[in-house]
């Protein structure tokens, strides 16, 4: 393949990529697809910190970024869905008595009204019910 052919193909690939990125999104805005999670430090498990010990029924509070219109949130423990909420304030009630004592990695997902998805940082907590 000649150098000119290679450059022409490269330019075509670049142009088509930009074209589909721009025109493939609503209003020309680049937004994440529903399958894509972006870790966002403003999405957080507000009343938990790394290493907390919890037991019984525990209300998990989720704080969301101010600049994103959130449609719903979900909270997970070790990738198991604990619950969903569809209106503010964003809270999930976790009945830890239904879980074995031990360590759990918690995180939240927020779904925006534009089909974007944000993910909080993982927080490890310990459940002790006995």
Order of alpha helices (4+ residues) and beta strands (2+ residues): alpha-beta-beta-beta-beta-beta-beta-beta-beta-beta-beta
